[in-house]
Amino acid sequence: MAIEDKHISYRIYLVAFCIFMMAIAITFKLSKIQWVEGPKLRELAKKETVKSFVIPANKGNIYSADGSLLATSIPNYNIRFDAVAPKGESFEKNVKPLSDSLALMLGKPSSYYQTQFRMARANKSRYMFVARDLSYTEYMRMKTFPLFNLGPNKGGMITEQETIRKHPIGKIAERTIGYERITPEGKPDGKGIEWSFRNYLNGKDGKILKQKIAKGQWKPIRDQNEVDPQDGYDVISTIDVYIQDIAHHALLKQLEEYKAEHGCVVVMETKTGKIKAISNLGKLKESDSTYFETTNYAIAEAHEPGSTFKLVDMIALLDDHKIDTSKVYDSQGGIITYPSFKGKKVRDSHEGGYGRISLARGFEVSSNTIMVQAVYENYRNNPQEFVDRIDKMGLNKPLGLPFKGEGKPYIPQPKDKHWSALSLPWMAYGYGVSVTPLQTLTLYNAIANNGEMVKPQFVSEIKEWNKTIKKFDKQVINPKICSDETIKKLKAVMQNVVKRGTAAKLYSKDFSMAGKTGTAQAGYGTNGGADKHYISSFVGFFPAESPKYSCIVVVHKPNTSGNNYYGADVAGPVFKRIAQKIFTDVPSTNEIRNLNRKVGKQEKAYAEYSLKSQDEIKGMPNVKGMSGMDAVALLENLKVKVKIIGVGKVKKQSIPAGQPLDKNQTIILELS
């Protein structure tokens, strides 16, 4: 018995020892988890259940020069409900008034919302859908509803915010306003003002902590953000919505009428270079009949300008003192050639040429033969002199606009391997060179601006509410591209282009314009000439005497079936419509001057009236010769009733002068 008891004791000790060792192992493991693995596990658990989310900052707005919204960020809110968050007492107390408030705001019956909330509560749903696409005002209103006003932790309101970029004026100037996006490859990309000024517009993103709940959804941990977002600055563009609308529809009408492939129009403020309107319209496919803003042709598309480049000839010839505008040339039946031309001919669009005419007249009628003779005969021995003049004007390099994708001009250089004997004469009428429409406009604007070439400007200011963050002042590219004498002559011949030249059909006595037509052939060297088409353009300024705006219109591939594909026919009417609309529809801001200037006739008439009115009048006064207004005032002050026939001055009065006055009598005045 004693031996058996002893064995039992050993077993008890062994079990106790095993339990003790197990306790030590468990204690060691717990300690290891707590102090060694614990931080890692807690961090892992936190990562799995708590996460920092980015709150995108609201982009700044883009405004037009007249204060209209061109682009704005509109926050949209989706609301969901965590049915587990509210306490039972709060839920029962507030579920009906909350449902009543939602019914009033969203239009569904209160009973519908009560049923949805109670079902979510019973199913312990943590992500019940409540409302979608709420505006900021609607969201702030919903936050005040019963239960929701307790916040996300106590009231269960879950808010999801997203920001949408809107263009309130629609598709007009859409390409210049631009956009910012992330490509499918995950790279940031964009166009226009939105992209170029993104550092100002985008602001700084905020952060908020959210906790993972059922079905992989997340809800905010607390009401406050970890880091509040900072909204972006506003960008004030130079675009004038009224002028933009005129330019857009004038271009669209002409593109549709001529079934053209694409076109552009730009209106620039002469003295500042501010772009008041820019429209770029093109078809997505040749078979389309609808036009869209797909490419910024005015900025990106460099092409042979044709006859609008002849202004360069005139500047060079006059400012280099080679010849004057009165120099006479023979158009030689509309066809010229030189031995060095290798059989190539220069032709005028007018069959038979223009006979013997001056250089000025050659520019007015856009004679290729006259302009080529003038340039070739004066620069053929030193073509570098002509090219240097072009380079000095700044036409050999981009304008340095803030937008990516600006077209690069091409001006042949005599030292280039591609230079040939044809390069100089071809340049004289706008071939073998490439410039963008905006670069051409900048040159013409310099003439309108008395020689000062200013850089086109699309943005005038960066603002934070009413505080100016940055101002963009006028930038001068070239303070004087040619002499005042040359400018005076060029303005005169450009006015004559409209009065009696290639654009004579655009002339109007009601408002003056000056400019140059252009019709260039393109695609003549590809596909055996099968791709040949025309580019019609008109560039100039208005009013001609004191230019306020310059404008260029370019239309590619107009329909040639009616043989009206010339610049004056296709592009010119757009220019005229814009000028006409601006100066007939825009409210006048003219100042009234010399209000105190005395006019002799008025002073004399007033003196006569004053003298008669001050006399003691005992009988009917003699009002013959007085103006109708003065006569009526004088007689009515005497309590005499007056009847007037006609307009002007008093010719005859029915009651002779000197007759006794009777307050009840009526005098008839005949005016003429």
ChimeraX attribute file (.defattr): number of C-alpha atoms within 10 A of each C-alpha:
attribute: neighborCount
match mode: 1-to-1
recipient: residues
	/A:1	6
	/A:2	7
	/A:3	8
	/A:4	9
	/A:5	10
	/A:6	11
	/A:7	12
	/A:8	12
	/A:9	12
	/A:10	12
	/A:11	12
	/A:12	12
	/A:13	12
	/A:14	12
	/A:15	12
	/A:16	12
	/A:17	12
	/A:18	12
	/A:19	12
	/A:20	12
	/A:21	12
	/A:22	12
	/A:23	12
	/A:24	12
	/A:25	12
	/A:26	12
	/A:27	12
	/A:28	12
	/A:29	14
	/A:30	14
	/A:31	13
	/A:32	12
	/A:33	14
	/A:34	14
	/A:35	11
	/A:36	12
	/A:37	13
	/A:38	14
	/A:39	12
	/A:40	13
	/A:41	13
	/A:42	12
	/A:43	12
	/A:44	12
	/A:45	11
	/A:46	13
	/A:47	13
	/A:48	11
	/A:49	14
	/A:50	19
	/A:51	17
	/A:52	13
	/A:53	15
	/A:54	16
	/A:55	19
	/A:56	19
	/A:57	20
	/A:58	24
	/A:59	25
	/A:60	24
	/A:61	25
	/A:62	25
	/A:63	23
	/A:64	22
	/A:65	20
	/A:66	13
	/A:67	13
	/A:68	17
	/A:69	17
	/A:70	23
	/A:71	25
	/A:72	19
	/A:73	17
	/A:74	16
	/A:75	17
	/A:76	17
	/A:77	19
	/A:78	17
	/A:79	20
	/A:80	19
	/A:81	24
	/A:82	25
	/A:83	23
	/A:84	20
	/A:85	19
	/A:86	22
	/A:87	12
	/A:88	10
	/A:89	8
	/A:90	14
	/A:91	22
	/A:92	13
	/A:93	12
	/A:94	17
	/A:95	19
	/A:96	18
	/A:97	16
	/A:98	23
	/A:99	23
	/A:100	20
	/A:101	18
	/A:102	20
	/A:103	16
	/A:104	12
	/A:105	12
	/A:106	11
	/A:107	9
	/A:108	13
	/A:109	13
	/A:110	19
	/A:111	13
	/A:112	12
	/A:113	20
	/A:114	17
	/A:115	13
	/A:116	15
	/A:117	24
	/A:118	15
	/A:119	14
	/A:120	19
	/A:121	20
	/A:122	11
	/A:123	11
	/A:124	15
	/A:125	18
	/A:126	22
	/A:127	23
	/A:128	20
	/A:129	15
	/A:130	16
	/A:131	16
	/A:132	12
	/A:133	15
	/A:134	16
	/A:135	14
	/A:136	14
	/A:137	9
	/A:138	13
	/A:139	19
	/A:140	11
	/A:141	13
	/A:142	20
	/A:143	18
	/A:144	14
	/A:145	18
	/A:146	21
	/A:147	23
	/A:148	21
	/A:149	16
	/A:150	16
	/A:151	17
	/A:152	22
	/A:153	18
	/A:154	17
	/A:155	24
	/A:156	25
	/A:157	26
	/A:158	22
	/A:159	16
	/A:160	14
	/A:161	15
	/A:162	14
	/A:163	15
	/A:164	11
	/A:165	15
	/A:166	14
	/A:167	18
	/A:168	12
	/A:169	14
	/A:170	10
	/A:171	12
	/A:172	24
	/A:173	24
	/A:174	22
	/A:175	22
	/A:176	22
	/A:177	22
	/A:178	18
	/A:179	18
	/A:180	17
	/A:181	13
	/A:182	10
	/A:183	10
	/A:184	7
	/A:185	6
	/A:186	8
	/A:187	8
	/A:188	11
	/A:189	11
	/A:190	17
	/A:191	20
	/A:192	22
	/A:193	22
	/A:194	26
	/A:195	21
	/A:196	19
	/A:197	18
	/A:198	19
	/A:199	12
	/A:200	21
	/A:201	24
	/A:202	22
	/A:203	18
	/A:204	18
	/A:205	16
	/A:206	17
	/A:207	17
	/A:208	20
	/A:209	19
	/A:210	17
	/A:211	18
	/A:212	17
	/A:213	15
	/A:214	11
	/A:215	9
	/A:216	9
	/A:217	11
	/A:218	20
	/A:219	25
	/A:220	22
	/A:221	16
	/A:222	14
	/A:223	11
	/A:224	11
	/A:225	16
	/A:226	15
	/A:227	14
	/A:228	16
	/A:229	18
	/A:230	16
	/A:231	20
	/A:232	21
	/A:233	25
	/A:234	25
	/A:235	27
	/A:236	23
	/A:237	25
	/A:238	22
	/A:239	29
	/A:240	20
	/A:241	22
	/A:242	17
	/A:243	18
	/A:244	23
	/A:245	17
	/A:246	17
	/A:247	29
	/A:248	23
	/A:249	16
	/A:250	21
	/A:251	28
	/A:252	22
	/A:253	12
	/A:254	20
	/A:255	29
	/A:256	15
	/A:257	12
	/A:258	19
	/A:259	20
	/A:260	25
	/A:261	22
	/A:262	27
	/A:263	29
	/A:264	29
	/A:265	30
	/A:266	25
	/A:267	29
	/A:268	27
	/A:269	21
	/A:270	28
	/A:271	19
	/A:272	20
	/A:273	26
	/A:274	25
	/A:275	26
	/A:276	25
	/A:277	26
	/A:278	30
	/A:279	29
	/A:280	27
	/A:281	27
	/A:282	25
	/A:283	19
	/A:284	15
	/A:285	10
	/A:286	12
	/A:287	9
	/A:288	11
	/A:289	14
	/A:290	15
	/A:291	19
	/A:292	17
	/A:293	20
	/A:294	14
	/A:295	20
	/A:296	24
	/A:297	25
	/A:298	25
	/A:299	26
	/A:300	18
	/A:301	18
	/A:302	20
	/A:303	21
	/A:304	24
	/A:305	28
	/A:306	27
	/A:307	27
	/A:308	27
	/A:309	24
	/A:310	25
	/A:311	22
	/A:312	22
	/A:313	22
	/A:314	25
	/A:315	22
	/A:316	24
	/A:317	21
	/A:318	19
	/A:319	19
	/A:320	16
	/A:321	10
	/A:322	13
	/A:323	17
	/A:324	16
	/A:325	18
	/A:326	11
	/A:327	12
	/A:328	18
	/A:329	19
	/A:330	17
	/A:331	23
	/A:332	17
	/A:333	16
	/A:334	21
	/A:335	17
	/A:336	19
	/A:337	17
	/A:338	14
	/A:339	8
	/A:340	10
	/A:341	16
	/A:342	10
	/A:343	8
	/A:344	12
	/A:345	12
	/A:346	20
	/A:347	20
	/A:348	20
	/A:349	16
	/A:350	13
	/A:351	10
	/A:352	13
	/A:353	19
	/A:354	20
	/A:355	14
	/A:356	15
	/A:357	16
	/A:358	17
	/A:359	22
	/A:360	24
	/A:361	23
	/A:362	24
	/A:363	28
	/A:364	24
	/A:365	23
	/A:366	25
	/A:367	26
	/A:368	28
	/A:369	28
	/A:370	34
	/A:371	23
	/A:372	22
	/A:373	21
	/A:374	22
	/A:375	24
	/A:376	20
	/A:377	11
	/A:378	17
	/A:379	19
	/A:380	14
	/A:381	9
	/A:382	11
	/A:383	17
	/A:384	16
	/A:385	16
	/A:386	24
	/A:387	21
	/A:388	14
	/A:389	20
	/A:390	18
	/A:391	14
	/A:392	13
	/A:393	21
	/A:394	18
	/A:395	23
	/A:396	21
	/A:397	15
	/A:398	17
	/A:399	21
	/A:400	10
	/A:401	14
	/A:402	15
	/A:403	19
	/A:404	14
	/A:405	13
	/A:406	20
	/A:407	22
	/A:408	20
	/A:409	20
	/A:410	18
	/A:411	18
	/A:412	20
	/A:413	19
	/A:414	18
	/A:415	9
	/A:416	8
	/A:417	8
	/A:418	9
	/A:419	13
	/A:420	14
	/A:421	15
	/A:422	15
	/A:423	19
	/A:424	24
	/A:425	25
	/A:426	18
	/A:427	26
	/A:428	28
	/A:429	30
	/A:430	25
	/A:431	20
	/A:432	20
	/A:433	21
	/A:434	24
	/A:435	25
	/A:436	25
	/A:437	27
	/A:438	30
	/A:439	25
	/A:440	21
	/A:441	24
	/A:442	27
	/A:443	24
	/A:444	27
	/A:445	31
	/A:446	26
	/A:447	27
	/A:448	30
	/A:449	24
	/A:450	21
	/A:451	20
	/A:452	22
	/A:453	27
	/A:454	23
	/A:455	23
	/A:456	25
	/A:457	22
	/A:458	27
	/A:459	23
	/A:460	20
	/A:461	18
	/A:462	22
	/A:463	20
	/A:464	16
	/A:465	10
	/A:466	7
	/A:467	9
	/A:468	12
	/A:469	14
	/A:470	13
	/A:471	12
	/A:472	11
	/A:473	13
	/A:474	15
	/A:475	14
	/A:476	14
	/A:477	17
	/A:478	16
	/A:479	13
	/A:480	16
	/A:481	23
	/A:482	22
	/A:483	14
	/A:484	14
	/A:485	10
	/A:486	23
	/A:487	21
	/A:488	13
	/A:489	16
	/A:490	23
	/A:491	21
	/A:492	15
	/A:493	23
	/A:494	24
	/A:495	26
	/A:496	24
	/A:497	26
	/A:498	26
	/A:499	20
	/A:500	16
	/A:501	23
	/A:502	23
	/A:503	26
	/A:504	16
	/A:505	14
	/A:506	20
	/A:507	19
	/A:508	13
	/A:509	7
	/A:510	8
	/A:511	14
	/A:512	21
	/A:513	26
	/A:514	26
	/A:515	30
	/A:516	32
	/A:517	33
	/A:518	26
	/A:519	26
	/A:520	22
	/A:521	17
	/A:522	20
	/A:523	13
	/A:524	13
	/A:525	11
	/A:526	10
	/A:527	9
	/A:528	9
	/A:529	11
	/A:530	10
	/A:531	11
	/A:532	14
	/A:533	18
	/A:534	22
	/A:535	26
	/A:536	30
	/A:537	33
	/A:538	30
	/A:539	27
	/A:540	32
	/A:541	33
	/A:542	24
	/A:543	18
	/A:544	20
	/A:545	14
	/A:546	12
	/A:547	21
	/A:548	17
	/A:549	25
	/A:550	33
	/A:551	33
	/A:552	30
	/A:553	30
	/A:554	28
	/A:555	28
	/A:556	25
	/A:557	20
	/A:558	26
	/A:559	18
	/A:560	14
	/A:561	8
	/A:562	7
	/A:563	9
	/A:564	14
	/A:565	24
	/A:566	24
	/A:567	27
	/A:568	25
	/A:569	20
	/A:570	29
	/A:571	32
	/A:572	29
	/A:573	20
	/A:574	29
	/A:575	31
	/A:576	21
	/A:577	16
	/A:578	22
	/A:579	24
	/A:580	18
	/A:581	15
	/A:582	16
	/A:583	14
	/A:584	11
	/A:585	9
	/A:586	11
	/A:587	8
	/A:588	8
	/A:589	6
	/A:590	6
	/A:591	6
	/A:592	6
	/A:593	7
	/A:594	7
	/A:595	6
	/A:596	6
	/A:597	7
	/A:598	9
	/A:599	8
	/A:600	9
	/A:601	9
	/A:602	9
	/A:603	10
	/A:604	11
	/A:605	14
	/A:606	14
	/A:607	12
	/A:608	12
	/A:609	17
	/A:610	13
	/A:611	9
	/A:612	15
	/A:613	17
	/A:614	8
	/A:615	9
	/A:616	7
	/A:617	13
	/A:618	10
	/A:619	14
	/A:620	18
	/A:621	22
	/A:622	16
	/A:623	23
	/A:624	17
	/A:625	15
	/A:626	19
	/A:627	18
	/A:628	22
	/A:629	12
	/A:630	18
	/A:631	20
	/A:632	21
	/A:633	13
	/A:634	17
	/A:635	18
	/A:636	12
	/A:637	10
	/A:638	17
	/A:639	14
	/A:640	18
	/A:641	16
	/A:642	15
	/A:643	13
	/A:644	14
	/A:645	13
	/A:646	12
	/A:647	13
	/A:648	14
	/A:649	19
	/A:650	24
	/A:651	16
	/A:652	17
	/A:653	18
	/A:654	11
	/A:655	17
	/A:656	14
	/A:657	14
	/A:658	12
	/A:659	11
	/A:660	13
	/A:661	17
	/A:662	13
	/A:663	11
	/A:664	9
	/A:665	11
	/A:666	15
	/A:667	18
	/A:668	14
	/A:669	24
	/A:670	19
	/A:671	19
	/A:672	14
